Amino acid sequence: MKFGRDKGFVRNEASGEGGDERWIKGFKDGETEVRFLEQMDDWTPYWEHFDNSLGAKGAFFPCTGDRDTCPGCTSENERTRNASKRYLVNAQAKNTKDDKGPYVDLYKVGQKLAEDIEQKSSRDDGDLFKRMYYVIRSGSGLNTVYRADRDDHREIIDPQDFIEQFQDHEAALQAMWRRAFGELDPAEDKPAPRESRRTREVPEAPPEVEVPTQRTATYDEDPPSEPQPAQDQVAEADDEVTLSEEELRAMPADEIKALIKQCGFQVIEEDDPNALADYLIRMLGA
């Protein structure tokens, strides 16, 4: 059983079994230099829900494709029912604001950004390996915008040089599912949310190898439910913006500091985004 739509897309098995699960990455604010290590025909398309009642901060999870049983499609919350189309691709990327990198990771790309990349790559007959690309993220929250540009200098890259660092697309989607529902106590019928959060029954956890339900939907290009109007799936409730841990860790340090201050906590002397994110998560859970 698979989350990703099976249309002949290549799933690389170089990552093997075991090892630490890594997050599917999103592009950070500002400009990110990207070398795509898979052609667009090898990207895996999927639909993604966001539920802010899962865990303490909400969670993204892939749509199963079955509108009758998918916990996103059957949610009572309209925003959770909405799904956005995403693609997974292994890429070597470095944000221009970071001192470290570049690193090879699995990235998710929204529909509009994918179309922009496809248009830019048409000048190279669709070959993404011929040059560097730039992903520019601007705005915030539901007004976040992504766009792509390509480097004028042609420099062919061989993805086989990085194959050992590739992540399997389907395994990453299953890991996303487990993180979304694995935070919940399996002994309880419902999560233990804060008072301001809506609760609902938790779907049965999927087996280790198989996904929760067989993909029975017959849609091709139509979404399992109406897509959200914006690419950045930051959930809102009662005028309060709720970020997932993934979104929080993708924010630059100055924005996380502003969020810490907004939450009423003392801002620590730290410039590492991950350290700031850990501090904020620890304070919120205190």
N, C-alpha and C positions, 0 to 999 in steps of 0.2 A: 504494500500500500504506500502511496506517495502523496505528499503535499504538492510538490511541483507538478505542473502540467506536463504529461509525457508526450513530447512532440519530437523525440529523437535527440534531445539535448544531451550533451556529454556530461556525465558525472565522473569526476576524477577520483580515483581511489587511493591516490598517493598518500593521503593523510593516514590511511589505515585505521585500525581499531585501537581504542584506548586513548590515553593522553588527555590533556585538559581540553575541555570544550571552550572555544573562543566565541565571543559575541559576533553577530553579524553587524558590521560597522555601517554607520551613516557618515556622510561627508560633513566636516566641521564648517563653522562659519568662516567666511573669507574665501581665499583661493587655495585649492588643493591641486598639486601636480599629480597626474595619474598616468600610469602605463597600464592599459588594459591587457590582461594576460589570456583572455578568451575572446574569440570573435563573437559578434552579437548572436549568431546562430547557436552558440553554445551557452548563452545566458539562460537561466531558468526563470520563467515567469511564474508568479504566484499572486494570490490576493491576501491582503493583510488587514486584520482587525485590531482595534485598540479598545481595551476595557479598563477604565480607571477604577473599577471596584476590585480588581485583582491585586492582592498583596497590599503593601502600604503606599505604593506610588503608581499603581496601574501597570499594565503590561501589553506588549504587542504579541500577537500570535497568528499563525497562518490559518487561512480558511481551509476547511476540509473539502469544500466543493459540494457538500451535500446540504442543501438548504433546509432539509427537515431535521437534521441532527447537529449541524455545526453550531457550537455555543455562541459564535458571533452572529451568524445569520438568524438564529432563533432568540437572540437577546431582546429583552423588553426595552432596552435603551436604544434609541434611534442612532446615536453616534456609534455605538458598538456594532450595530447591524451594518452600518456603512463599511465598505471595504475599499481599499485603494490598491491598484495594481502596482506590483514591484517586480524587479528583476534582480537575480543574484549573479555576481561576476567576481572572479578572483582578479585582483588588481594590486599593483605596486603603487602606493600613494604616499604623499608627504604634504601636509599642510604648510604653507609658506610661513605661518606664524610659529611653527614648531622648530626646535633646534635638533630634534632627533629624526631618524628615518632616512630614507623611505622604508616602509614595511610592506610585506605582502599580506593581505587580509581579504576576507570575503565581504564585499560591499553590496548594499541594496541600492537600487537605482529606481526612481519614480518614473512613471509613464512619460511625462513631459520631458524630463531630462533625457530619457532613452531616445525619444524622438529627435531631440536636439543633437545628441551624439551621432545618431544615424545620419542626420542631414550633413553634419560636418564631415563624417567619414566618407560620404559619397564622393568627395574629391579624390579619395584614394581607392576608389572602387570598393568601398566598404571595409577595407583592410585596416583594422585598429592597431596592428603591430608596427605600422610604418612611422609613427611619431607620437610624441607626448601630447596628452590632452590636459585641459584645465577645467575643473569643476568649480564654479563660483556660487557660493551660498550667501544670500543676503536676506534681510528682514528677520522676523522672529515670529514664533507662535504660528497661528494660522495664516500669517502673511509671509511666511518663508518662501523664497523663490530660489530655484536652482537653474543654472544655465551652463552651457559647455562652450569651450573654445579649443582650438587646436594649435599646436606650435608650428611656426613656419619652417623650422628646421626638421628635415627628414632624418630619422635615426631608427632603423629597424631593430626591433627587440625580439629575441627568441624565447617564447614562454617555457620551453623545455629546460631553460636554465633555472627556472623557479618551481618546477613541477613538484618537488619535495615539500614545498611550503603551501601547496594548494589545499583548500578545504573542500570536502564533499558537500555539494549543494543540499541534497536531500537530508543528509545527516544534520546539517546546520538548521534546517527548518524543523526537524523533529526536536532538536535541542531547544529551539525557541519555544516550541509547544510545552516542553517539560519545564522550562523556566517559568512560563506563564502560570501553569497550574501546579507546579511542584512546590511553590511557595505556600500553598494552602495545606492545612492539616488534613490528611486523608481520613482521619477518624471523625471529622466534622462534615456535616452536610453542606455547610456554608462557610465562607471565609470569615475571619474575625476582623472586620474593617473598623476604621474610625467612625465616630457617630455620624459624620457628614457624608459617609459613602453608602451607596446602595448595595444591598447584598442580593445574591441569587444562588441557586443551586450550582454546585461545581460538577462539570461533566466527569465521567469516569476516566481515570488516567489510562492512556494507551499502553499496550505492551511495549517492551523494550525495542523490538524490531519493527513491529507493525504500527502504523499510524492509527488514530482513533477509529475512523470509519473508512470504508472503501469510497474512493472518489466516484460517485455515481452521477454527478451533474453532467449534462450534455452541452452546456454552453461553450461557445468557442471564444468570441471576443467580448461577449456581454459579461459584466461582473455578476457575482453571486448576489449582490445587492447593490443599491445605488452608491457610486463612489462619493467620497468626500470632495468638496470643491477645492481643497488645498492639498499640496503634496505633503506637507509636514504634519503628521498625525499627532498633534498635541491636543489632548482632550481638555475640554472646558466644562466646568460645572459650577453653576451659580456664580459666574463671573470670576471663578478661580481657575487658573491654568494649572493643570496637573501634568508633570513630566514623568516619563518612564526613566529608569536608571540609564538606559541606553542613550536617551536624549540628553540627560543631565551630564553624562560623561563626554558627550560630544561638544559641550559648550566650552567656550574659552574661559580662562581663569577669571577675568574681570566680570563676566556675566554671572559666574557661580558665586563670586563674592557679593555681587549685588543681590542675588537671590538669598544668600545667607543673611544679609542685613535685613532684607524684606521679611524673612521669617522670624526676625527678632533675636537672632543669635549673634554672639560676638564674632567679628571677622578675624580670622587668624592670619598670621604673617606667613603666607604660603603662596607660591605661584604655580605649583603643579596642579593642573585641573583634576587629575585623579585623586590626589590627596585632599583637595577641597571637596570633591564629591563624596569621598569617604567620610569626611568630617560632617558634612551636611546630613548624610544618611544616618550617621551615628546619632546626631543631635535630634533628628526627627523621630528616631526610634527610642530615645531616652524616656 
